[in-house]
Amino acid sequence: MSGAGRNRQRGGSKPTGGNDRNGSRGRGGSEAVYSGTGARSGLRSGAKPGFKAGAGGAIAKKIGDRPPQGGRKPGRPRDESFGKANRRGQVASPAGSKSGGGSASLIGMGRIKGEWMDIRLPDHLVGAPMAIIARHLPLPPKHLTKLMQTKGCILQGPNLRLHLFPRENRDFPSDWMELNILYEDEFTLIVNKPAGIEVHPSEKGQRKTLAHAVAAYYEMSGQDIRIRHVHRIDKDTTGPVLYAKNEFAHYQYDKAMREKTIERIYVALAEGYVEGNKGKIDKPIGQDRHHSTRRRVSDTGDPAVTHFEVVERFDDHTLVRLRLETGRTHQIRVHLSSINHPLAGDGLYGGKRGVISRQALHGERLIWSHPWTGEKQQISAPLPDDIAQSLNKLRHK
């Protein structure tokens, strides 16, 4: 698939009703900092107001949209469904980053022909040894060495051919189900995961996971590709899941996850009145030895940091936007529960199910860098129906 698609972004308008309560109490305008294993460590003044809610309950915030800086655009946004997806996702758009992965001399993407990428070298690299050319490629040394050893790197005069898109055996059987594809290009697939489905099997022989649905999509579209999820979200959490479509992209995305340059923005409906318009929860998270599936705040746990901003306040709930600095299992759920604001519907961590029957947590936005160009991209996923309906009920309560 060509990567020359247009980048578009759908905006939102201010909703009617309910917003007169947004940050209206006198305690707003401060920053809450929660750290250690206690409830909270105090408030700091001077925080900026929270964000506004978008139309129909969707949350809108623009992130420096601007077109790519010259050259071939790195991806084709997708807003189409495989099966009968309920809602369509917003398409990817640049998030305002320089191209070239931080290197001004990086060779641009070549033409993709089947399993190969054909690159016309710039004049100053024609005749140079591969060791010199490699410095201008985004390929990790280990991957480039593998390509050279398997005749997947062919240098002939001004032309360089790279075997980046080999046919592979799909490693999951196909299960046909609803699948909403938010974005796809030669390196990347992003799927909007619905509630009630796991990203991959949690036990031997398990079927009907998102991995099986992606395998079915690859089969239907004639793509012989392994299933490579880059990150996970909980079974009852909705939102974008990123997949790498080849070994090179997988390496780049794994590196980005380790370096925390892939950003995941969530929205959640928390119980009660959350102090401050913005804040940070810095509490280590470990496994609950009394419950195999639960996590808890623990002095001996792994470091975990969650940043939040208030979007909208209701009588007895608060809509918050969250950004993860770390990616611990159940991090948002554990952190909000630890400050006495569990997610609505999250029975595992103390939430009530009067407003919604599952945890009210949704991946609103995913921001990542193109594996080859380094250009920032972003994709947004609309609020699922159950969360949008819950917000409308609270606004008219």
C-alpha positions, 0 to 999 in steps of 0.5 A: 500500500502506498504511503502517499495518503492525505492526513486529516483530523476531525475536530469537535465542538463544545457540547451543550449542557453540563459544562457549567460545572467544569472546574467551577469549584473554588478548589480548582486551579491547583496541581495535585501531587500524589506520591509514595504509598499514602493518599496524597502529598499536597497541592501546588498552585498555578495549574492551568485550567482543564480541557473542554469536552468535545461534541457528543462526549468526545474529547478534543485537543489539538496537538500541533498539526502541520504537514510533513516537511517535504518528501514522501508522506510516511503513511496512508491514514485509514478510516475503514472497518473490517466487518461491522465496526460500530464507530469510525476512528479519526485518521492519523495526522502529523504531530509536529515533529521534524522528519528524518528521525533527528538526522538531517542526512538520513536517506529518504524512503525509496519505492516499495516494490513487493517485498523490497524497498528500492532506494536511489542513493544521493550523489555524495553516497554513490560509490561509497562502501556499505559501512558509510551508507549504513550511517545514513539509514535508520536500520539498526546494525543488527538488522542490517547485518542480518539483511546482508547475510541473507542477501537482503541488501543489494548495492548496485551502483547508485541503487540500493535494494533492501528486503524489508517486507518478506512474506511470513507465516501468520502465527495465529489462526484467523477468527473473523470478527468486527475490526475497526482499522484506524491507520495502516501503511507498509510498516504499521497497523493500528486497530481500535480495540473494543471492550471485552476482547483481549489483545492476545491469548492469556492461556493455551488454546484461547481463541477470539482475541484481537490477535486472531482478528488481525490475523483474519484481516491479514488473510483477507487482505492478502498480507503474509505477516506475523502478528506483532503487537507493540503494546497491550491494553486491558480486556475491558479498556477500549482504544488504539493498539499498535502493530508492527508489520515487519521486523524493522518496524518491530525493532523501531517500535520496541526501542521507542517503547523502551525510550518512552517516545510512544505516547498514549493518552487516555480518558477515564471517568473517575468517581468523586471530585478529583482535587486540582485541575491537573496533577501527577500520581507517582506511586510504585506498583507491585502484584497483590500477593492475595489476588493473582490478577490484582495490582497494588501500590507497594513500596517494593513495586516498580516505579509508576507515574501517571499525569492527569488533567481534569476535563469535566466535573459532574456532581459525583464523578470527574472526567480526566485525561491521563498520560502514562510516563510508565506502562505498568499493568493496570497502572491507571486503575491502580493509581486512581483507586489509590487516591480514592477515585476508582474508575466508574465500573471498575469492580476489581479496584473499588468502582461502582457499576451504577453508571457503566458496567465496565471500567470507564477507560478509553485510549483516546490518542496514540502518538508515535514516530514513523519507523523510517522517517522519524516523523511524528504521527498521531491517531485518535479514537472516538469515545465508545458508545457506553462511555459517551452515553454515561457522560450524557446521563451525568450531564443531564442528571 
